[in-house]
Amino acid sequence: MNKVKQQIHYCCDDTMKGNVRGQNVTVAVLDTGMAAHPDLKGRILAFYDCVSHRHGLYDDSGHGTHVGGIIAGSGALSQGRLAGIAPEANLAAVKVLDARGEGDVMQIMEGIRWIRKNCSRYGIQVANISVGAKLGLDEEKERCLIQAVEMLWDDGITVIVSAGNYGPKEGSVTVPGNSRKVITVGALEEPGMKNICSGAGPTNRCIVKPEVVAPGYQVFSCSSLYRKNRIPYVRKSGTSMATPVVSGAAALFLSKYPGAANVEIKLKLRETCERQQNGKNQGWGILRVDRMLM
């Protein structure tokens, strides 16, 4: 995470001296579930399972726990070196994907309904959706899924969605990242990347996507298997890892400016992202936390 934080200019007065750490903000994570990792202890406020309807924390894939750690891991097992972007934020884990990282539209929509119903109860202000339906999704299902995330946005939730890993050709952003309302995140192209696959726009409605890119390559974060193998952190890559970097930044912003609307966050990203030299498929540019919190 240190490399990620350097790339997004994370270290600034607010994060280092001003105690802006995501406190009093809850991020909902629609993913494969979440394990009881020490770095997340006491801050997973809720767990809802749309796949098997089980009770109690679990993550049979590891993807959701990794995402949760990027957003809000305390870094307890790494002496703070692998702390997440908003290490005092709370989480609401919503399992919409199975052990293979697969799920259907109905499960995702059930998860979105749960968030809408419980946002006030748990203080949910941000929804991280590192989920993308494969290209060629049935048009009716696509319409329903986009409508669902846009209703969540209209409720005032800052919805942050991955661009998917079917790029880099044009028109490869996955559903629901092709929604005109939500904030869609791509993975920053980096030297040494074996496969550049971050989804790229424009959408079929000529909307530029993704809006922002963030580091998503070889990111260290929490392992769901810690209790079993005592290995606390693992490395994963993709737009799924870039998306929680932006969700964590949104939690920081809301921690500093509690009354901020999701539209304000989106505009702030547009104003403060740093355009890269190659610029290709990078929307407004790379996330800059220092500028965002000014």
C-alpha positions as CSV (number, residue, x, y, z in Angstrom):
1,M,0.0,0.0,0.0
2,N,2.9,2.4,0.4
3,K,3.5,2.4,-3.3
4,V,-0.2,3.0,-3.9
5,K,-0.2,5.9,-1.5
6,Q,2.8,7.4,-3.2
7,Q,1.2,7.2,-6.6
8,I,-2.0,9.0,-5.4
9,H,-0.1,11.6,-3.3
10,Y,-1.8,10.3,-0.1
11,C,0.6,11.9,2.4
12,C,-0.6,15.4,3.1
13,D,-1.5,17.5,6.1
14,D,-5.0,16.1,6.4
15,T,-4.0,12.4,6.3
16,M,-0.7,12.8,8.3
17,K,-1.5,15.6,10.8
18,G,-5.2,16.4,10.4
19,N,-6.6,13.1,11.5
20,V,-8.7,12.7,8.4
21,R,-8.9,8.9,8.4
22,G,-12.5,8.0,7.3
23,Q,-14.0,8.2,10.8
24,N,-17.8,8.3,11.0
25,V,-18.2,7.0,7.4
26,T,-19.4,3.6,6.4
27,V,-18.6,2.1,3.0
28,A,-20.8,-0.8,1.7
29,V,-18.8,-3.4,-0.2
30,L,-20.7,-5.5,-2.7
31,D,-18.4,-8.4,-3.3
32,T,-17.6,-12.0,-2.3
33,G,-18.2,-11.4,1.4
34,M,-15.6,-10.5,4.1
35,A,-13.6,-12.5,6.6
36,A,-12.9,-11.5,10.2
37,H,-9.4,-10.2,9.6
38,P,-7.6,-8.4,12.5
39,D,-7.1,-5.3,10.4
40,L,-10.8,-4.9,10.1
41,K,-11.7,-5.8,13.7
42,G,-14.6,-3.9,15.2
43,R,-15.4,-2.0,12.0
44,I,-17.5,-4.5,10.0
45,L,-20.9,-3.2,11.1
46,A,-23.0,-5.5,9.1
47,F,-22.9,-8.6,6.9
48,Y,-25.6,-9.7,4.4
49,D,-25.4,-12.7,2.2
50,C,-27.3,-12.6,-1.1
51,V,-25.8,-15.9,-2.3
52,S,-26.3,-18.5,0.4
53,H,-28.1,-16.4,3.0
54,R,-25.8,-17.5,5.7
55,H,-25.2,-15.6,8.9
56,G,-21.8,-14.7,10.2
57,L,-18.8,-13.3,8.4
58,Y,-17.2,-15.4,5.7
59,D,-15.5,-14.9,2.3
60,D,-15.0,-18.1,0.3
61,S,-13.1,-16.3,-2.5
62,G,-10.9,-13.7,-0.7
63,H,-11.7,-11.0,-3.2
64,G,-14.1,-9.0,-0.9
65,T,-11.7,-9.2,2.1
66,H,-8.9,-7.8,-0.1
67,V,-11.1,-5.0,-1.3
68,G,-12.2,-4.2,2.3
69,G,-8.6,-4.0,3.4
70,I,-7.7,-1.5,0.7
71,I,-10.6,0.7,1.8
72,A,-10.3,0.5,5.5
73,G,-7.6,-1.9,6.8
74,S,-5.9,-0.6,9.9
75,G,-2.5,-2.2,9.1
76,A,-2.5,-3.7,12.6
77,L,-0.5,-6.8,11.4
78,S,2.0,-4.7,9.4
79,Q,2.8,-2.0,12.0
80,G,0.7,0.3,9.8
81,R,2.7,-0.2,6.6
82,L,-0.3,-1.8,4.8
83,A,-3.0,0.3,6.2
84,G,-5.9,1.1,3.9
85,I,-6.8,4.4,2.4
86,A,-9.4,5.3,5.2
87,P,-8.2,3.2,8.1
88,E,-10.9,4.3,10.5
89,A,-13.9,3.9,8.2
90,N,-16.5,1.3,8.9
91,L,-17.7,-1.4,6.5
92,A,-20.9,-3.1,5.6
93,A,-20.2,-6.3,3.7
94,V,-22.8,-7.5,1.2
95,K,-22.0,-10.8,-0.4
96,V,-23.3,-10.9,-4.0
97,L,-20.6,-13.1,-5.6
98,D,-19.8,-16.8,-5.0
99,A,-16.5,-18.6,-4.3
100,R,-15.5,-18.2,-8.0
101,G,-16.3,-14.5,-8.0
102,E,-19.4,-15.0,-10.0
103,G,-23.0,-13.9,-9.4
104,D,-26.1,-13.1,-11.2
105,V,-27.9,-9.8,-11.7
106,M,-30.6,-10.7,-9.2
107,Q,-28.1,-11.2,-6.4
108,I,-26.5,-7.8,-7.1
109,M,-29.8,-6.1,-7.2
110,E,-30.8,-7.8,-3.9
111,G,-27.6,-6.4,-2.4
112,I,-28.4,-2.9,-3.7
113,R,-31.9,-3.1,-2.2
114,W,-30.3,-4.1,1.2
115,I,-28.1,-1.1,1.1
116,R,-31.0,1.3,0.3
117,K,-33.0,-0.2,3.1
118,N,-30.1,0.0,5.7
119,C,-28.1,3.0,4.7
120,S,-29.4,5.1,7.6
121,R,-29.1,2.4,10.1
122,Y,-25.4,1.9,9.4
123,G,-24.4,5.3,8.2
124,I,-23.6,4.1,4.6
125,Q,-22.4,6.9,2.5
126,V,-20.3,5.1,-0.1
127,A,-20.9,1.9,-2.1
128,N,-17.9,0.1,-3.6
129,I,-18.9,-2.2,-6.4
130,S,-15.8,-4.1,-7.7
131,V,-18.2,-6.1,-9.8
132,G,-18.8,-6.1,-13.5
133,A,-21.1,-8.1,-15.7
134,K,-19.5,-9.7,-18.7
135,L,-19.9,-7.9,-22.1
136,G,-23.0,-9.0,-24.0
137,L,-25.3,-9.0,-20.9
138,D,-29.0,-9.3,-21.8
139,E,-30.3,-5.8,-22.5
140,E,-33.1,-6.1,-20.0
141,K,-30.8,-7.3,-17.2
142,E,-28.3,-4.5,-18.1
143,R,-31.2,-1.9,-17.9
144,C,-32.3,-3.2,-14.5
145,L,-28.8,-3.2,-13.1
146,I,-28.0,0.3,-14.3
147,Q,-31.3,1.5,-12.9
148,A,-30.5,-0.1,-9.5
149,V,-27.1,1.6,-9.1
150,E,-28.6,4.9,-10.3
151,M,-31.4,4.7,-7.7
152,L,-28.7,4.2,-5.1
153,W,-26.9,7.3,-6.4
154,D,-30.2,9.2,-6.3
155,D,-30.5,8.2,-2.7
156,G,-27.3,10.2,-2.0
157,I,-24.9,7.3,-1.9
158,T,-21.5,7.8,-3.6
159,V,-21.5,4.8,-5.9
160,I,-18.0,3.8,-7.1
161,V,-17.8,1.0,-9.7
162,S,-14.9,-0.9,-11.4
163,A,-14.4,-0.5,-15.2
164,G,-13.9,-4.2,-15.5
165,N,-11.0,-6.2,-16.9
166,Y,-12.1,-6.7,-20.5
167,G,-10.1,-3.8,-22.0
168,P,-8.2,-2.1,-23.3
169,K,-10.3,-1.9,-26.5
170,E,-12.9,0.9,-26.7
171,G,-16.4,0.2,-25.4
172,S,-15.1,-2.5,-23.0
173,V,-16.4,-1.0,-19.7
174,T,-18.5,-3.5,-17.9
175,V,-22.1,-3.1,-16.5
176,P,-22.9,-1.2,-14.3
177,G,-19.7,0.9,-14.8
178,N,-21.3,2.2,-18.0
179,S,-23.9,4.2,-16.0
180,R,-23.7,7.9,-16.6
181,K,-24.2,8.7,-12.9
182,V,-21.8,6.5,-11.0
183,I,-18.0,7.1,-10.6
184,T,-16.2,4.4,-12.7
185,V,-12.6,3.5,-11.9
186,G,-10.0,2.1,-14.2
187,A,-6.6,0.7,-13.3
188,L,-3.5,2.8,-13.8
189,E,-1.2,1.6,-16.5
190,E,2.2,0.9,-14.9
191,P,5.6,-0.2,-16.2
192,G,6.0,-4.0,-16.0
193,M,2.3,-4.8,-16.3
194,K,1.9,-8.1,-18.1
195,N,-1.6,-7.5,-19.3
196,I,-3.3,-4.1,-19.8
197,C,-6.9,-5.0,-19.5
198,S,-8.7,-2.1,-17.7
199,G,-12.0,-1.4,-19.3
200,A,-12.2,1.6,-21.6
201,G,-15.0,3.8,-22.9
202,P,-16.8,5.4,-24.5
203,T,-20.0,3.7,-23.6
204,N,-22.7,3.0,-26.3
205,R,-24.2,6.4,-25.3
206,C,-20.8,8.1,-26.0
207,I,-20.1,8.8,-22.3
208,V,-16.4,9.0,-21.4
209,K,-15.4,6.2,-19.1
210,P,-13.7,5.6,-16.7
211,E,-13.8,8.9,-15.0
212,V,-10.7,8.3,-12.9
213,V,-7.9,5.8,-12.6
214,A,-6.0,4.5,-9.5
215,P,-3.3,2.0,-8.8
216,G,-4.6,-1.6,-9.1
217,Y,-1.5,-3.6,-10.0
218,Q,0.1,-6.0,-7.5
219,V,-1.7,-4.4,-4.5
220,F,-1.1,-5.9,-1.0
221,S,-4.1,-6.2,1.2
222,C,-5.9,-8.4,3.7
223,S,-6.1,-12.2,3.2
224,S,-9.3,-14.0,4.0
225,L,-7.2,-17.1,4.9
226,Y,-5.3,-15.4,7.7
227,R,-6.9,-17.6,10.4
228,K,-6.0,-20.7,8.5
229,N,-2.5,-20.1,7.2
230,R,-1.4,-17.1,9.3
231,I,-0.4,-15.2,6.2
232,P,-2.0,-11.8,6.8
233,Y,-1.7,-10.2,3.3
234,V,-1.9,-11.2,-0.3
235,R,-1.3,-9.5,-3.6
236,K,-4.0,-9.0,-6.2
237,S,-4.4,-6.9,-9.4
238,G,-7.2,-5.4,-11.5
239,T,-9.8,-2.7,-11.6
240,S,-11.3,-4.4,-8.6
241,M,-8.3,-3.2,-6.6
242,A,-8.2,0.3,-8.1
243,T,-11.9,0.9,-7.2
244,P,-11.5,0.7,-3.4
245,V,-8.6,3.1,-3.6
246,V,-11.1,5.7,-4.8
247,S,-13.8,4.6,-2.4
248,G,-11.3,5.1,0.5
249,A,-10.6,8.6,-0.8
250,A,-14.3,9.3,-0.9
251,A,-14.5,8.2,2.7
252,L,-11.7,10.6,3.6
253,F,-13.5,13.4,1.9
254,L,-16.7,12.7,3.7
255,S,-14.8,12.5,7.0
256,K,-13.4,16.0,6.4
257,Y,-16.6,17.4,4.8
258,P,-19.5,15.4,6.4
259,G,-22.3,17.2,4.5
260,A,-20.8,16.7,1.1
261,A,-23.1,15.3,-1.6
262,N,-22.1,12.6,-4.1
263,V,-22.2,15.1,-6.9
264,E,-19.7,17.3,-5.1
265,I,-17.4,14.3,-4.7
266,K,-17.6,13.6,-8.4
267,L,-16.9,17.2,-9.3
268,K,-14.0,17.3,-6.9
269,L,-12.5,14.3,-8.5
270,R,-12.9,16.0,-11.9
271,E,-11.2,19.1,-10.7
272,T,-8.3,17.4,-8.9
273,C,-7.3,14.3,-10.8
274,E,-3.9,14.5,-12.5
275,R,-3.8,13.9,-16.2
276,Q,-1.1,11.5,-17.2
277,Q,1.4,12.0,-20.0
278,N,0.1,9.0,-22.1
279,G,-3.5,9.9,-21.2
280,K,-5.0,6.9,-23.0
281,N,-8.1,5.5,-21.5
282,Q,-7.6,7.5,-18.3
283,G,-10.6,9.8,-18.2
284,W,-9.9,12.7,-15.9
285,G,-6.6,11.2,-14.8
286,I,-5.2,9.6,-11.7
287,L,-6.6,10.2,-8.2
288,R,-4.8,12.9,-6.2
289,V,-5.8,12.6,-2.5
290,D,-3.8,15.7,-1.5
291,R,-5.7,17.9,-4.0
292,M,-9.0,16.3,-3.3
293,L,-8.8,17.1,0.4
294,M,-7.8,20.8,0.0
